[in-house]
Amino acid sequence: MVIKINGITKVTNLAQMAHSVNGDIYVKKGVYCVDGKSLMGLFSIDMSNGVTIAYPSEATDFENYIKQFKVG
């Protein structure tokens, strides 16, 4: 899923929600891939222009949360 996030609070909330997921969450921007549970990792990439996020298929609560940031 491709998402866009602007703002420190929203990125912080994304990391907090990611911690509730059993499994890995990857956020990809170009050649960079960071841990979606790492606040420092998330702040190291520009999420305001769109990133790809991958998460376990059984993480339905997380998916429902990030849908608000979905592009397209």
C-alpha positions in Angstrom: 0.0 0.0 0.0 1.3 3.5 -0.8 0.7 6.1 1.9 1.6 9.8 2.5 2.1 11.2 6.0 2.8 14.8 7.0 3.6 15.8 10.5 5.5 14.6 13.5 2.5 13.5 15.5 1.1 11.4 12.7 4.5 9.6 12.1 4.8 9.1 15.9 1.3 7.6 16.0 2.2 5.3 13.1 5.2 3.9 15.0 3.0 3.4 18.1 0.4 1.5 16.1 3.1 -0.6 14.4 4.3 -1.8 17.8 0.9 -3.5 18.3 1.5 -5.7 15.2 2.9 -9.1 15.6 5.4 -9.3 12.7 7.5 -7.0 10.7 6.4 -3.7 9.1 8.6 -2.3 6.3 8.4 1.2 5.0 10.1 1.7 1.6 11.1 4.9 -0.2 13.2 4.4 -3.3 16.2 2.2 -2.4 15.7 2.7 1.3 13.8 0.4 3.6 13.2 1.1 7.3 11.5 -0.7 10.1 8.0 0.6 10.5 8.3 0.2 14.3 11.4 2.4 14.5 10.7 6.1 15.1 14.2 7.1 14.1 13.9 5.0 10.9 10.6 6.6 10.0 12.0 10.1 10.5 15.0 9.3 8.3 12.8 9.2 5.2 10.5 11.7 3.6 7.0 10.2 4.0 5.2 13.3 2.8 5.7 12.4 -0.9 4.6 8.8 -0.6 6.1 5.6 0.7 5.2 1.9 0.3 4.3 0.1 3.5 4.2 -3.7 3.9 2.8 -5.4 6.9 1.4 -8.9 7.8 -1.9 -9.7 6.2 -3.5 -10.6 9.6 -2.8 -7.0 10.9 -6.3 -5.8 10.2 -6.4 -3.2 12.9 -3.2 -1.7 11.6 -4.5 -1.8 8.1 -7.7 0.0 9.1 -5.6 2.7 10.8 -3.3 3.4 7.9 -6.1 3.5 5.3 -6.5 7.2 6.2 -3.1 7.9 4.7 -3.6 5.7 1.6 -2.8 7.3 -1.8 -5.1 6.6 -4.7 
